């Protein structure tokens, strides 16, 4: 795993100062503490920081092809590089290293942009072809690895693995995009279609850009998409056998490393399945680690311990408590853009714990999105059934009225907290799912903004890009559309961003075997009854893994990696909750009604409502503004 950065002049090949590229890669030193390199040519500069995983002594970067006609900087792993290497050698390619980086160079020279179809892995790379005077930027299919770009005032395009790499360039403007604030308040992160700073873009997952000198910069082009348009008609036993095959392939292919390797283990279905298959494939005990909490209702370490005992892993546990709250400023520095998924804090801690013993850790991320494992998928499927039975002419006025007047009873049992369900049923399926996915509703966001910010936001609403995506998705049902939105919007923007930044902050490579693109596409063809049945999500996965895991693990209520923020903000962190409205950077921005925020904080502390998600989002926004040195 590594960090990449560089500068490319499209229209006029101006000289690139190597020192400028060095500053950009130095900002990414945590992603690659084992080596560094810079190469410059006419109008191009490539920089690299290396975390050695495969071919430890060889494969330095930037790397030239054997004939010297192409140069690459690469972040990630290509899991099928040995098979590709054999195919390319048979076609005449010459290799000087034993790693996967040189395989990408040879694949580009053999197949051009079509090489992406042959790469199985997680990656973000920049490859410069000296003959074509072209820069090839690419990102893996699901967006495991990030790549930021920015068009600068001198006509160049800068790129880096993280925003902090671009921030090291003196020409990058630090001006907040107000539409990104709307996006952040809606989702709790800044989605891939936008960046927090104006002029910065993220290369979307499954896309590439081909930039040629002497021509205007080309837009990103998609080379892969997941499709829910087909349904398998295979028997359940055949589907289960096929799923197990893909699970094994995903896990074993990601166990190749020349450094110590382990796994995150939460005790849930997904991470437990990964550990089970790792133990099956390994003659040595698997290194596993877990994070627990000081609030018993949210602590899953006993389940993780049960799985660790079952497979005789070398297991370690650590706990997160309110004292870790003092690290929020450092957390904001890890993410650069505001990021409010509260599980980032324990994820960072479990990465620190893993890094004490291993350099590579496998995670269970991706199964919920690919195989319908979230509670919101189950609720959405039920709501879609209700929508099919009631015409919109009846449904909208009935549930719209109930949604407006039903109290928001955060304190009540779940069955009585129907306000959001009524609001969702009043909308169409796509709008309803957007509500389910959002952190803050459109009505709540509207009530928080100042008149000046409402003017800056204009007619834009954060839900619009998501709704457009769902409307054109290759799907057959409402559940398909929801999962497609999760895989294309939520997964790269939230889950994979969280794991990439927190793992790379401690120089740990995290691998996601359940996001092998072949497994994801296989899951997309499953009939809905193989995904959700009798109120259970991930039905086929659980059925398949009964050969490995006890029902107590497979069928217990889904907990998720939840941080007890609500509890802490009413207790030891209540003073922090009260201080949010007057947070220096937040107050200076002029974006919010600070009196309204102060009232919501008091309501939360008194237990009259649960506003923890909102308060945490605003707190992390304040920390990010301070980190970036901007105030609106």
C-alpha positions, 0 to 999 in steps of 0.5 A: 500500500502506498501514496501517490502524487504528481503534476501534469501539464496538459496543453503546454509541457512546462517543467515540473519542479521535483521539490514540489512533488516531494512536498506533496508526497511528504504529506503522504508519508504515513501511507508509505514509510518504507521508501520514496521516489520522484521522477520528472519529465517534460510536463510531468512529475510523478511521486511515490511513498511506499509501504512494502508488502510484496517484493520487499526489496524490489519494485521501487517506484516510480517504476519504468517499464522494461523498455523505458517507454512508460512510468507508473506510480501505484497505490494498491494490490493486484491480486491476480498479477501472477496469472497476468504475468504468465500471460504477458510473458507468453506474449513477449513481455520482459519482467525485472521484478517480482511484484505486481506494479510492473505487471500493470505497466506491461498490461498497459503496453499490451492492452491499453485502457482495456487492461483495467478489465483484466486487473483484479484488485484495489488500486489507484495509479498514474501511468505516463506513456512517453510515446503518447505523451499521455497520463493514464489515471485509474481507480479500482471498480468499487473505490477501495483506493482514493485519488484526488485531482485539481486543475490549477491556475498554471494549467496543470492538473495535480493529483494525490492519494489524499487531499493533504497531498494537494494541500501541499501544492501552493497553487491549490485554493482553500475555498469551501464549496457550499454545496459540499456543506449541504452534502456533508450535513445530509450524509455525514461525509462528502460523497465522491461526486464532490469535494469539500474544496472548490476546484478539487475532484475525486476520480469516481470508482470504476473510472479512468481519465486519459490526459494527453499533452496538447489537448484539453483535459479529458473527463473521467470515463467509466469502465465498470459498473455492477448490474442488477439487471439479471436474475440467476435461476440456479437452485439454492444449493448451486447458489450457495456453492457458487457463493462459497467459491467466490468467498474463498477466492476473495479471501485466499487471493488477499492472503498473499503478502510478504509481511505479517497478515491478520484480520479485524474481527468484530464478532459479526457475520461478515468479519467472522466469515472472513476469519473462518475462511482464513483459518481454513486456508492457513496452517498457522493461527490467524492474527485477529483483533477487536475493539470494545466499548465501555457501554455494555449494550454496544460491546461485541467483544464477547462474540469476537472472543467466541469466534476467536476461540472457535478458530484458535486465532491469536486474538487481542482486544482493546477498548474505546472510552470517552477519553479518546474524544480528545483525539477528534482534532487528530481524526479530522487531520486524518480525513481532511474533509469533514467526516462524521461516521462516529465508527471512524474513532474505533476503526482507527483504534483497531487499526492501531492495534492490528499494526502492532503485530501485522502490516496487512489486515483483512476486513469484512466490509462490503457484504452488507451492501452487496447482499442486503445486510442493513436493516434499512434494506429490510425496511425498504423492501417492506415499504416497497411492498406497501407502495405497490399495494397503495396508489400514490394518489392515496398514499401521498396524502395519507402518509404525508399527513401522518409524517407531518404530525406524528411526533419525533419520539426518539425516546419511545420504543422503535415500534412507536417511532413511525414518523420517518416511516410515514415520511418515507411511504409518502414519497416514491421508493427512491426518495424514501430510500434517500431518507433512510440513507441520510444522516439529517433530513431535508427539513432538519437541515433547512432549520439549521441553516442561516439565511445567507447559507440558504442563498449560497445553496440555492436550489441544490439539495443533497439528495438530487445526485443520489436520486438521479443515480437510482433512476438510471441504475441497471436494476429490476426492483426497489431493493436492487436500486437501494443496494446499487445506491449503497455500492456506488454512493455510500460505500466509496464515500463513507465505508471505504473512505473510513477504512482507507484513511484510518488504516493508512494513518498507521501504515496498515494495509486493509484489504476487503475480500468481500468486495472482490468484484466477481463476488459483488456481481454474483451477489447482484444476480441473486433473487431477492428471496436469497438476499432477504427472507423472513426479516433476515438480510444476507440470507444466503450468506448466513445459510452458506456459512452455517457450515463454519459458524454457529447460529448464535453468531449468524442470526443474532441481532445486527449491531454494527460498529456503533460508537456510544456517542449519544451516551457520551454527549449526555454524560462525560462529553456534555460540556463539548456538546454545549460548546458546539454552537460556539465552536470558533470555526463553525461560528465564523462560517456564518452558515448556521443558526447557532441559537437553534444548535444550542437548543438542540444540544440542551435537548440532547443533554436533558434526554428530550431527544437524540441529537447525537448524530447532528452534534457529532457532525457539527463538531467534526465540521468545526474540527475540519475547518480548523484543520484546513484553515478555512472558515467558509 
